[in-house]
Amino acid sequence: MVPVLAKNAIILKSDADTSVMLGNYEMAYACGLLSKLTDTAIPVFDSPVELQQRLLSVLEHYEPADIHEKNIIRILHDYIPDDTWNKDTEKLYHMGLEETDPWVIK
């Protein structure tokens, strides 16, 4: 698994209002990124489903700062995660939390 591929996929998908999230790797990065951008601390979670639900409940009344955030929130809302959570999804989640230049492909 090359984490930067999932990261770059989310960045590319943030530009389009017809994109869909394809896996838990993308979801993990998106959740970390949205947590950082919205200054939201997600408490400990037991599964990808719980992470998604907690973040979406926090974002329920959040007004996206731009089209990128709006599109990522929409695709996160539409995504149905499975139970996959491993060292790669964990790494992608933390990459999102630590992102300093979110809309640039690297």
Contacts in CASP RR format, 6 or more apart in sequence:
PFRMAT RR
TARGET T0000
AUTHOR 0000-0000-0000
METHOD contacts of the structure
MODEL  1
MVPVLAKNAIILKSDADTSVMLGNYEMAYACGLLSKLTDTAIPVFDSPVE
LQQRLLSVLEHYEPADIHEKNIIRILHDYIPDDTWNKDTEKLYHMGLEET
DPWVIK
1 25 0 8 1.000
1 88 0 8 1.000
3 25 0 8 1.000
3 29 0 8 1.000
3 88 0 8 1.000
3 91 0 8 1.000
3 92 0 8 1.000
3 95 0 8 1.000
4 106 0 8 1.000
6 25 0 8 1.000
6 26 0 8 1.000
6 28 0 8 1.000
6 29 0 8 1.000
6 92 0 8 1.000
7 29 0 8 1.000
7 92 0 8 1.000
7 95 0 8 1.000
7 96 0 8 1.000
7 106 0 8 1.000
8 105 0 8 1.000
8 106 0 8 1.000
9 22 0 8 1.000
9 26 0 8 1.000
10 21 0 8 1.000
10 26 0 8 1.000
10 29 0 8 1.000
10 30 0 8 1.000
10 33 0 8 1.000
10 72 0 8 1.000
11 102 0 8 1.000
11 103 0 8 1.000
11 104 0 8 1.000
11 105 0 8 1.000
12 19 0 8 1.000
12 105 0 8 1.000
13 19 0 8 1.000
13 20 0 8 1.000
13 21 0 8 1.000
13 26 0 8 1.000
13 71 0 8 1.000
13 72 0 8 1.000
13 75 0 8 1.000
14 67 0 8 1.000
14 68 0 8 1.000
14 69 0 8 1.000
14 71 0 8 1.000
14 72 0 8 1.000
14 103 0 8 1.000
15 67 0 8 1.000
15 68 0 8 1.000
15 71 0 8 1.000
16 71 0 8 1.000
17 67 0 8 1.000
17 71 0 8 1.000
17 74 0 8 1.000
19 71 0 8 1.000
19 75 0 8 1.000
20 75 0 8 1.000
20 78 0 8 1.000
20 79 0 8 1.000
21 27 0 8 1.000
21 30 0 8 1.000
21 75 0 8 1.000
21 76 0 8 1.000
21 78 0 8 1.000
21 79 0 8 1.000
23 79 0 8 1.000
23 81 0 8 1.000
23 82 0 8 1.000
24 48 0 8 1.000
24 81 0 8 1.000
24 82 0 8 1.000
24 84 0 8 1.000
24 85 0 8 1.000
24 89 0 8 1.000
25 88 0 8 1.000
25 89 0 8 1.000
25 92 0 8 1.000
26 92 0 8 1.000
27 48 0 8 1.000
27 51 0 8 1.000
27 52 0 8 1.000
27 76 0 8 1.000
27 79 0 8 1.000
27 81 0 8 1.000
27 89 0 8 1.000
28 48 0 8 1.000
28 51 0 8 1.000
28 85 0 8 1.000
28 89 0 8 1.000
28 90 0 8 1.000
28 92 0 8 1.000
28 93 0 8 1.000
29 92 0 8 1.000
29 93 0 8 1.000
29 95 0 8 1.000
29 96 0 8 1.000
30 72 0 8 1.000
30 75 0 8 1.000
30 76 0 8 1.000
30 96 0 8 1.000
31 42 0 8 1.000
31 51 0 8 1.000
31 52 0 8 1.000
31 55 0 8 1.000
31 76 0 8 1.000
31 93 0 8 1.000
31 96 0 8 1.000
32 42 0 8 1.000
32 93 0 8 1.000
32 94 0 8 1.000
32 95 0 8 1.000
32 96 0 8 1.000
32 97 0 8 1.000
32 99 0 8 1.000
33 72 0 8 1.000
33 96 0 8 1.000
33 97 0 8 1.000
33 99 0 8 1.000
33 102 0 8 1.000
34 40 0 8 1.000
34 55 0 8 1.000
34 59 0 8 1.000
34 69 0 8 1.000
34 72 0 8 1.000
34 73 0 8 1.000
34 76 0 8 1.000
35 41 0 8 1.000
35 42 0 8 1.000
35 55 0 8 1.000
35 96 0 8 1.000
35 97 0 8 1.000
36 96 0 8 1.000
36 97 0 8 1.000
36 98 0 8 1.000
36 99 0 8 1.000
37 65 0 8 1.000
37 69 0 8 1.000
37 102 0 8 1.000
38 58 0 8 1.000
38 59 0 8 1.000
38 62 0 8 1.000
40 55 0 8 1.000
40 58 0 8 1.000
40 59 0 8 1.000
42 51 0 8 1.000
42 54 0 8 1.000
42 55 0 8 1.000
42 58 0 8 1.000
43 54 0 8 1.000
45 51 0 8 1.000
45 54 0 8 1.000
47 81 0 8 1.000
47 83 0 8 1.000
47 85 0 8 1.000
48 81 0 8 1.000
48 82 0 8 1.000
48 83 0 8 1.000
48 84 0 8 1.000
48 85 0 8 1.000
48 89 0 8 1.000
49 81 0 8 1.000
49 83 0 8 1.000
51 81 0 8 1.000
51 93 0 8 1.000
52 76 0 8 1.000
52 79 0 8 1.000
52 81 0 8 1.000
55 76 0 8 1.000
56 73 0 8 1.000
56 76 0 8 1.000
56 77 0 8 1.000
59 73 0 8 1.000
62 73 0 8 1.000
64 70 0 8 1.000
64 73 0 8 1.000
68 102 0 8 1.000
68 103 0 8 1.000
96 102 0 8 1.000
END
